[in-house]
């Protein structure tokens, strides 16, 4: 895995760990916490798309170099 991909993966894991911590709270989430959850969820999706794009580019580069 490349350094940028590893950094993105670490950020995704950090965001997921934060989600888990928030949902373990014994009290209902506040409006602010729900908004932050939505923001983090979108960030996770965005980072996942970036990882997918990086992987696709890498595969295409391998195919070109193999030909």
Backbone as a ProteinNet text record, in pm:
[ID]
protein_1_A
[PRIMARY]
XXXXXXXXXXXXXXXXXXXXXXXXXXXXXXXXXXXXXXXXXXXXXXXXXXXXXXXXXXXXXXXXXXX
[TERTIARY]
85.1	0	89.4	52.8	131.9	111.3	203.8	195	65.2	27	-99.5	-220.2	-220.8	-332	-336	-219.8	-213.5	-265.5	-229.2	-275.5	-427.8	-482.4	-627.7	-695	-640.2	-697.5	-695.5	-586.9	-577.7	-682.2	-703.6	-804.4	-944.1	-971.6	-1101.2	-1119.2	-1016.2	-1025.6	-1047.9	-982.1	-998	-1142.3	-1197.1	-1335.3	-1433.6	-1409.5	-1497.3	-1487.9	-1365.6	-1349.7	-1427.3	-1424.8	-1498.6	-1648.5	-1696.3	-1838.2	-1874.8	-1792.9	-1820.2	-1826.4	-1732	-1731.2	-1859.1	-1900.3	-2021.5	-2144.2	-2155.3	-2273	-2273.8	-2162.8	-2159.1	-2212.2	-2235.1	-2285.6	-2423.1	-2447.1	-2576.9	-2691.8	-2659.5	-2763.7	-2788.2	-2906.4	-2934.1	-2838.4	-2813.8	-2726.7	-2797.2	-2720.8	-2774.7	-2784.1	-2850.8	-2860	-2721.4	-2636.5	-2500.3	-2425.1	-2438.1	-2370.3	-2421.1	-2549.4	-2604.4	-2549.8	-2539.8	-2482.2	-2336.6	-2261.9	-2121.8	-2110.4	-2202.8	-2204.2	-2223.4	-2315.9	-2340.1	-2216.6	-2151.8	-2031.3	-1919.6	-1900.3	-1797.2	-1830.8	-1958.5	-1999.4	-1967.5	-1995.3	-1963.9	-1812.9	-1737.2	-1590.5	-1540.3	-1597.1	-1558.9	-1588.5	-1707	-1741.8	-1646.2	-1616.1	-1526.5	-1386.3	-1337	-1204.1	-1204.2	-1312.8	-1324.5	-1321.3	-1390.2	-1387.5	-1245.6	-1174.6	-1037.1	-948.6	-966.3	-890.4	-923.4	-1050.6	-1091.6	-1023.9	-1024.3	-962.4	-813	-747.5	-603.2	-575.5	-660.7	-642.8	-664	-762.5	-790.3	-673.5	-622	-507.7	-388.5	-367.6	-253.9	-267.1	-387.4	-410.3	-387.3	-438.1	-421.1	-272.1	-198.7	-54.8	16.6	-21.7	38.3	8.8	-115.7	-153.6	-74.6	-57.9	19.3	163.9	221.6	362.5	382.8	279.8	289.6	277.8	220.2	200.5	322.9
-117.3	0	123.2	221.8	344.1	429.1	521.2	607.6	689.1	752.3	826.7	736.3	618	525.3	483.7	460.5	421.1	533.9	657.8	772.6	786.1	765.4	772.6	661.8	542.6	429.7	456.9	513.6	546.5	650.4	749	851.5	790.3	699.1	629.9	553.3	479.8	402.6	494	607.1	702.4	754.3	789.1	837.2	729.3	606.1	495.6	472.8	478.5	462.3	571.5	694.3	802.9	776.6	725.3	687.5	588.5	489	384.5	444.1	531.4	594.7	674.6	750.8	832.3	743.9	634.1	549.4	465.1	459.7	388.3	474.2	601.1	689.1	641.3	647.9	600.8	698	820.1	920.3	936.4	983.9	1008.9	1114.5	1107.3	1204.2	1339	1443.1	1577.6	1608.5	1716.8	1759.1	1784.4	1846.8	1873.7	1743.1	1646.3	1517.9	1446.9	1456.9	1395.7	1463.7	1595.3	1667.7	1627.9	1615.9	1574.7	1431.4	1346.5	1208.4	1207.8	1288	1295.6	1347.7	1447.2	1504.6	1399.8	1327.4	1223.1	1110.4	1074.4	968.2	1006.3	1130.3	1176.2	1175.4	1213.9	1213.4	1070.2	974.6	833.8	787.8	821.2	783	847.5	974.7	1046.8	985	953.7	891.6	752.4	679.4	547.3	556.2	656.5	676.4	709.4	788.7	823.1	698	611.3	485.1	400.4	393.8	318.5	374.6	507	572	541	547.7	519.6	375	284.1	143.8	120.3	186.4	172.5	224.6	341	398.7	303.7	245.5	154.4	30.4	-23.9	-142	-107.7	6.8	48.8	68.2	128.4	147.1	12.3	-83.1	-217.6	-283	-267.7	-328.1	-265.5	-134.8	-65.7	-109.1	-124	-162.4	-309.5	-389.9	-531.7	-553.4	-457.3	-477.3	-443.2
0	0	0	-77.5	-86.5	38.8	61.7	179.4	180.4	67.3	70.1	99.4	42.1	65.4	211.9	268.9	410.1	499.5	468.3	546.6	537.7	418.8	400.7	480.6	473.7	547.2	697	747.4	889.5	928.9	842.6	871.8	875.8	783.4	783.2	913.6	954.4	1079.3	1199.9	1201	1311	1315.6	1200.2	1194.8	1240.5	1201.3	1242.1	1392.5	1447.2	1592.3	1666.5	1613.6	1676.9	1670.6	1556.7	1544.9	1654.9	1671.6	1770.7	1910.9	1943.8	2075.9	2099.8	1999.2	2012.6	2034.8	1960.6	1971.9	2099.1	2169.7	2297.8	2412.8	2387.9	2493.2	2539	2668.3	2720	2692.8	2651.3	2628	2477.5	2440.5	2297.8	2241.9	2112.9	2049	2036.9	2054.3	2036.4	1887	1854.3	1713.8	1656.3	1735.2	1690.8	1663.6	1753.2	1734.3	1609.6	1582.8	1461.2	1336.4	1339.2	1225.7	1205.1	1312.4	1303.6	1251.1	1293.3	1244	1092.2	1044.3	899.2	826.6	883.5	822.4	816.7	927.4	929.8	833.4	825.7	732.8	589.5	553.4	417.4	395.5	495.8	484.3	463.7	535.9	520	377.3	326.9	188.5	88.5	108.9	19.2	19.5	136.7	146.4	83.4	101.9	40	-111.8	-166.2	-311.8	-358.9	-280.4	-315.6	-315.6	-217	-214.9	-336.8	-372	-491.4	-616.2	-627.8	-743.9	-749.1	-634.3	-629.3	-671	-625.4	-660.9	-809.1	-866.5	-1009.8	-1091.8	-1054.4	-1126	-1118.5	-1002.4	-984.8	-1073.9	-1082.8	-1166.8	-1313.3	-1357	-1496.1	-1526.6	-1433.3	-1453.9	-1465.9	-1386	-1393.6	-1529	-1575	-1702.2	-1816.8	-1812	-1917.6	-1916.8	-1799.7	-1793	-1830.9	-1815.5	-1851.1	-2001.8	-2074.2	-2218	-2296.8
[MASK]
+++++++++++++++++++++++++++++++++++++++++++++++++++++++++++++++++++

